Structures are given as structure tokens and as C-alpha cells.
Amino acid sequence: MAYAQAQRQGDQIAINQALITRAQVYRDQGELSKAAAALSEVEPRLRRALPPGHYAFAAIRFERGLLAEARGDELAALVAFDSAIAVAERATQGSFVIPLMLGRRAKLELDLHRLDDAESDATRALELQQRLAQPGVASQKVGLAYLTLGNVMVARGKADSAHSLFTMALEQLRPTLGPDHPKTRMAAELVRGPRRQ
């Protein structure tokens, strides 16, 4: 196990990364108490090892938001996402995490029917992902951002805009994730769907 090996070698960075990964895996498995315990273990370690304002603290807050969301506490998740994005925006490194966080917050805002906020976050996430992407090369992250913004447009009743966004998502996802990936299939279905609404 990577965590045990890192402990034997005294590799503090690897230990911290393993604890964050462990929290993510536990959350994915529905072991929410274990996920929370892993985050509680790694956070003080990061505070001892890193300067205040490091983007790793944004990642921890974001993970706490995902954990709150998994528990069904959407408002606590939104507060945690807000905090995570604020920390990431002030950090001198780690700007690559901001569009991912914005996209996730947009999905939650969509669930909460905060459509103005969802559209703003999804639009910004897409713009940032496009800036980070290599020109002329398909990007899974850009494709997922198109997908999120398309879903917001559906909720706003803008079927034509949604159709265009889903089409662009499909163009990005098919070559990066493959035609059989669930997200690619979702995009393909959505391309067929909004025009019938």
C-alpha cells in the first residue's frame, strides 16, 4: 500500500497525498466517516508542512464540500465550495483546480435551482478550461465543462444553446474518453434530446 510505504520511508508529501486519496476513495465507497477521519488526519499535517494560503487547503475544503454533498447536506457543501474557491483564487499556485471546483459548484447550484449562479460558474469554468487546454487538441475537461453549461441551459429553457453546447461536449469527449464512456454516451443522448423539447 502506498500509504504504508510512504510511512516506512518517512515521505511526508507522499503520506499527505495518500491520505487525501484515501479520503476520496472512502467517499466514493460511501464510507463517509472514514473519509472524514482521513481529512481530519491530513489537514493538520498540511498546516505544519505548507505556508498559509497554499492551494492544498483549497483542495481540503473542496473535499469537505464533496463529503457534505455525499451526506445530503447541500447547503454545507455550497459553503465549503465557496470557501475552497476563495482560497484557490488567492493562492499563487494551483489555478488549474479552480475550473474543476467551479464546475462542481455549478452542478450543485443547478440542483438548488440557483440558475444565475450556476450559469455564471459553468461559463467561467468553461472559459478557464479552454485557456488551460492545448490549442487544437481535444480535452476531456473542456468537454465536461461544455456538458455542465449545457445542462444549465436546459434548466433555463434554452434548448438551442444547450444543443450547441452538448454537440461541442461530444466533439471533445468522444476522442478523449472514447465513444463508450458514460459521459460520452450522455453527451450523445443529450445532443439528440434538447431539440425534441
C-alpha positions in Angstrom: 0.0 0.0 0.0 1.3 3.4 -1.0 0.5 4.9 2.4 2.4 2.2 4.4 5.4 2.5 2.1 5.4 6.3 2.4 5.3 5.9 6.2 8.2 3.5 6.2 10.2 5.9 4.1 9.2 9.0 6.0 8.0 10.6 2.8 5.7 13.3 4.2 4.5 14.5 0.8 3.5 11.0 -0.2 1.8 10.4 3.1 -0.3 13.5 2.7 -1.2 12.7 -0.9 -2.1 9.1 0.2 -4.4 10.4 2.9 -6.2 12.7 0.5 -6.6 9.9 -2.0 -7.8 7.6 0.9 -10.5 10.2 1.8 -11.6 10.3 -1.9 -11.8 6.5 -2.1 -13.7 6.2 1.1 -16.2 8.9 0.0 -16.7 7.1 -3.4 -17.3 3.8 -1.4 -19.8 5.5 0.8 -17.6 5.2 3.9 -18.2 8.8 4.9 -16.9 8.6 8.5 -13.6 7.1 7.3 -13.4 9.8 4.6 -13.9 12.5 7.3 -11.3 10.9 9.5 -8.7 10.8 6.7 -9.3 14.5 6.0 -9.0 15.3 9.7 -5.7 13.5 9.8 -4.2 15.2 6.8 -5.3 18.8 7.4 -3.1 19.4 10.5 -0.2 17.7 8.7 -0.6 20.1 5.8 -0.8 23.1 8.2 2.6 22.1 9.6 4.2 21.5 6.2 2.8 24.3 4.0 2.5 28.0 4.1 -0.9 29.6 4.8 -2.9 30.1 1.6 -1.4 27.1 -0.2 -3.9 25.7 -2.7 -3.7 22.3 -0.9 -6.0 23.9 1.7 -8.5 24.7 -1.0 -8.4 21.1 -2.0 -9.1 20.0 1.6 -12.1 22.4 1.8 -13.3 21.2 -1.5 -13.1 17.6 -0.3 -15.1 18.6 2.8 -17.7 20.0 0.5 -17.9 16.8 -1.5 -18.3 14.9 1.7 -21.1 17.2 2.9 -22.8 16.7 -0.5 -22.5 12.9 -0.1 -24.2 13.2 3.2 -27.0 15.1 1.6 -26.2 18.5 3.2 -26.2 20.6 0.1 -26.0 24.0 1.9 -22.9 22.9 3.9 -21.4 21.7 0.6 -22.0 25.0 -1.0 -20.4 26.9 1.9 -17.4 24.6 1.6 -17.1 25.0 -2.2 -17.3 28.8 -1.8 -14.5 28.7 0.8 -12.4 26.3 -1.4 -12.7 28.5 -4.4 -11.9 31.7 -2.5 -8.7 30.0 -1.1 -7.7 28.7 -4.6 -8.3 32.2 -6.1 -5.9 33.8 -3.6 -3.2 31.1 -3.9 -0.1 31.7 -6.0 -0.2 28.2 -7.4 -2.9 25.7 -8.3 -5.0 27.8 -10.6 -5.8 24.5 -12.5 -8.1 23.4 -9.7 -10.3 26.5 -10.0 -12.3 25.5 -13.1 -12.9 22.0 -11.7 -14.2 23.5 -8.4 -16.4 26.0 -10.3 -17.9 23.2 -12.4 -18.8 21.2 -9.4 -20.3 24.2 -7.6 -22.3 24.9 -10.8 -23.8 21.4 -10.7 -24.8 21.9 -7.0 -26.2 25.3 -7.8 -28.2 23.7 -10.6 -29.6 21.1 -8.1 -30.5 24.0 -5.8 -32.2 25.9 -8.7 -29.8 28.8 -8.4 -29.7 29.2 -12.1 -28.0 32.5 -12.4 -25.1 31.3 -10.1 -25.0 28.0 -12.0 -24.7 29.7 -15.3 -22.0 32.1 -14.1 -19.9 29.4 -12.6 -20.3 27.0 -15.5 -19.5 29.7 -18.0 -16.4 30.7 -16.1 -15.3 27.1 -15.7 -15.6 26.6 -19.4 -13.6 29.7 -20.2 -10.8 28.7 -17.8 -10.7 25.1 -19.1 -10.4 26.5 -22.7 -7.5 28.7 -21.6 -5.7 25.7 -20.0 -6.3 23.4 -22.9 -3.7 22.8 -25.7 -4.9 24.6 -28.8 -6.3 22.2 -31.4 -6.3 19.2 -29.1 -9.4 17.7 -27.7 -9.8 18.0 -24.0 -11.9 15.9 -21.6 -12.0 18.8 -19.1 -13.3 21.2 -21.8 -15.9 18.6 -22.9 -17.2 18.1 -19.3 -17.4 21.9 -18.9 -19.5 22.1 -22.1 -21.7 19.4 -20.7 -22.2 21.2 -17.4 -23.1 24.5 -19.1 -25.4 22.7 -21.5 -27.3 21.2 -18.5 -27.7 24.7 -17.1 -29.1 25.9 -20.5 -31.6 23.1 -20.4 -32.8 24.2 -17.0 -33.1 27.8 -18.3 -35.2 26.6 -21.2 -32.6 27.5 -23.8 -32.8 24.3 -25.9 -30.9 25.7 -28.9 -27.9 26.9 -26.8 -28.0 23.6 -24.9 -27.9 21.6 -28.1 -24.8 23.5 -29.4 -23.0 23.0 -26.1 -23.8 19.3 -26.0 -22.6 19.0 -29.6 -19.3 20.6 -28.6 -19.0 18.4 -25.5 -19.4 15.4 -27.7 -16.7 16.6 -30.0 -14.3 16.9 -27.0 -15.3 13.7 -25.2 -15.5 11.2 -28.0 -11.8 11.3 -28.8 -10.6 11.7 -25.2 -12.9 9.4 -23.2 -14.0 7.1 -26.1 -17.4 6.5 -27.5 -18.5 4.0 -24.8 -17.6 6.1 -21.8 -20.8 7.1 -19.8 -20.1 10.8 -20.1 -19.7 10.5 -23.9 -22.9 8.5 -24.1 -24.6 11.1 -22.0 -23.5 13.8 -24.3 -24.6 11.9 -27.4 -28.0 11.3 -25.9 -28.3 15.0 -24.9 -27.4 16.0 -28.4 -30.4 14.0 -29.6 -32.6 15.2 -26.7 -32.8 19.0 -26.3 -34.2 19.6 -29.9 -37.2 17.5 -29.1 -38.1 19.5 -26.0 
